[in-house]
Amino acid sequence: MDWLKDLFSNPFLLTGLGSWFVAQVLKTILHCIIYKKFDFERLVGDGGMPSGHSATVASLATICGLRCGLASVEFAISAILAIIVCHDATGVRRETGRHAQVLNELLQSLEAGKPIDLKKLIGHTDLKELVGHTPLQVTMGVLIGIGNALLMHYVIL
């Protein structure tokens, strides 16, 4: 059972999971304070303050930098992962949350038979339509990434 001991003594895994846990507990406490009720979903769910995703990847990148060095492959991988996760959290996931909010308000107005002021509902700017990627866009991104890695490995570095 050495693998189990290794798993539960891995400082990188423990740091990341610990940061996620702290962020989720803080999110739940803040939610309780603001809304005066306990919501179990806040303990395990996405969204809200603070970001469990961001806490997890930031702590992983930090511990990799401290333990392995800033020039290590471990730090590079975890730092790039952190950048992607944080960018996604503030971009795509935030925008889709905004879309869901508008749709929910629209449905509530329709169910209640209330008139709908779309400009007020959406705000001063239109909702973003380009928040995700098609399979072709992802495939092209992968091919660009592979091509750049080959160029860097064989030509530049």
C-alpha positions as CSV (number, residue, x, y, z in Angstrom):
1,M,0.0,0.0,0.0
2,D,2.9,2.3,-0.7
3,W,0.9,4.1,-3.3
4,L,-1.7,5.1,-0.8
5,K,1.0,6.5,1.5
6,D,2.5,8.3,-1.4
7,L,-0.9,9.7,-2.4
8,F,-1.7,11.1,1.1
9,S,1.8,12.5,1.6
10,N,2.1,14.3,-1.7
11,P,2.7,17.9,-0.9
12,F,1.6,19.1,-4.3
13,L,-1.7,17.3,-4.1
14,L,-2.3,18.2,-0.5
15,T,-1.6,21.9,-1.1
16,G,-4.0,22.1,-4.0
17,L,-6.8,20.2,-2.3
18,G,-6.3,22.1,0.9
19,S,-6.6,25.4,-0.9
20,W,-9.7,24.2,-2.7
21,F,-11.2,23.1,0.7
22,V,-10.3,26.5,2.4
23,A,-11.9,28.4,-0.5
24,Q,-15.1,26.3,-0.4
25,V,-15.4,26.7,3.4
26,L,-14.9,30.5,3.1
27,K,-17.4,30.6,0.2
28,T,-20.0,28.8,2.4
29,I,-19.4,31.1,5.4
30,L,-19.7,34.2,3.3
31,H,-22.9,32.9,1.7
32,C,-24.3,32.2,5.2
33,I,-23.4,35.7,6.3
34,I,-24.8,37.5,3.3
35,Y,-28.0,35.4,2.7
36,K,-28.6,34.3,6.4
37,K,-28.9,30.7,5.5
38,F,-26.7,27.6,5.0
39,D,-26.5,26.2,1.5
40,F,-24.7,22.9,1.1
41,E,-24.2,23.6,-2.6
42,R,-21.8,26.4,-1.8
43,L,-19.6,23.9,0.0
44,V,-19.1,21.8,-3.2
45,G,-20.5,24.0,-6.0
46,D,-18.9,26.2,-8.5
47,G,-19.1,30.0,-8.7
48,G,-19.1,32.6,-5.9
49,M,-16.5,34.2,-3.7
50,P,-13.7,33.1,-3.5
51,S,-13.0,30.9,-6.5
52,G,-12.0,27.4,-5.5
53,H,-10.7,26.7,-8.9
54,S,-8.4,29.7,-8.8
55,A,-7.2,28.9,-5.3
56,T,-6.4,25.3,-6.3
57,V,-4.3,26.1,-9.3
58,A,-2.6,29.1,-7.8
59,S,-1.5,27.1,-4.8
60,L,-0.3,24.3,-7.0
61,A,1.8,26.6,-9.2
62,T,3.2,28.3,-6.1
63,I,4.2,25.0,-4.3
64,C,5.7,23.8,-7.6
65,G,7.7,27.0,-7.9
66,L,8.9,26.8,-4.3
67,R,9.7,23.0,-4.3
68,C,10.9,22.5,-7.8
69,G,12.2,25.9,-8.9
70,L,10.9,28.4,-11.3
71,A,12.8,26.8,-14.2
72,S,11.2,23.4,-13.6
73,V,8.8,21.6,-15.9
74,E,6.5,21.1,-13.0
75,F,6.2,24.9,-12.4
76,A,5.8,25.6,-16.1
77,I,2.9,23.1,-16.4
78,S,1.2,24.2,-13.3
79,A,1.6,27.9,-14.1
80,I,0.2,27.5,-17.6
81,L,-2.7,25.5,-16.1
82,A,-3.4,28.2,-13.6
83,I,-3.4,30.9,-16.3
84,I,-5.9,28.9,-18.4
85,V,-8.2,28.1,-15.4
86,C,-8.2,31.7,-14.2
87,H,-8.8,33.1,-17.7
88,D,-11.6,30.6,-18.2
89,A,-13.2,31.5,-14.9
90,T,-13.3,35.2,-15.6
91,G,-14.2,34.8,-19.3
92,V,-16.3,31.9,-20.5
93,R,-17.7,30.7,-17.2
94,R,-18.6,34.3,-16.1
95,E,-20.3,35.1,-19.3
96,T,-22.3,31.8,-19.4
97,G,-23.4,32.7,-15.8
98,R,-24.6,36.1,-17.1
99,H,-26.5,34.3,-19.9
100,A,-28.1,32.0,-17.4
101,Q,-29.2,34.9,-15.2
102,V,-30.8,36.7,-18.1
103,L,-32.6,33.6,-19.3
104,N,-33.9,32.9,-15.7
105,E,-35.2,36.4,-15.4
106,L,-36.8,36.2,-18.8
107,L,-38.5,32.9,-17.9
108,Q,-39.7,34.3,-14.6
109,S,-41.2,37.4,-16.4
110,L,-42.9,35.2,-19.0
111,E,-44.4,32.8,-16.3
112,A,-45.6,35.8,-14.3
113,G,-47.1,37.4,-17.4
114,K,-45.1,40.6,-16.8
115,P,-43.9,42.9,-19.6
116,I,-40.3,42.4,-20.5
117,D,-37.8,45.2,-20.9
118,L,-35.1,43.4,-22.8
119,K,-32.6,46.4,-22.7
120,K,-33.0,46.6,-18.9
121,L,-32.8,42.8,-18.6
122,I,-29.6,42.5,-20.7
123,G,-28.0,45.8,-19.8
124,H,-26.2,48.3,-22.0
125,T,-24.2,45.7,-23.9
126,D,-25.3,42.7,-25.8
127,L,-24.6,39.3,-24.4
128,K,-21.4,37.7,-25.8
129,E,-22.1,35.0,-28.4
130,L,-18.6,33.8,-28.8
131,V,-17.9,32.3,-25.4
132,G,-16.9,28.8,-26.4
133,H,-15.2,26.9,-29.2
134,T,-16.4,24.6,-31.9
135,P,-14.6,21.2,-32.3
136,L,-12.8,22.7,-35.4
137,Q,-11.6,25.7,-33.5
138,V,-10.2,23.4,-30.8
139,T,-8.6,21.2,-33.3
140,M,-6.9,24.1,-35.0
141,G,-5.7,25.4,-31.6
142,V,-4.2,21.9,-30.9
143,L,-2.5,21.9,-34.3
144,I,-1.0,25.4,-33.7
145,G,0.2,24.3,-30.3
146,I,1.9,21.1,-31.6
147,G,3.4,23.1,-34.5
148,N,4.8,25.8,-32.1
149,A,6.2,23.1,-29.8
150,L,8.0,21.4,-32.7
151,L,9.3,24.7,-33.9
152,M,10.6,25.7,-30.5
153,H,12.2,22.3,-29.8
154,Y,13.8,21.7,-33.2
155,V,14.6,25.2,-34.4
156,I,14.6,27.9,-31.8
157,L,15.5,26.2,-28.5
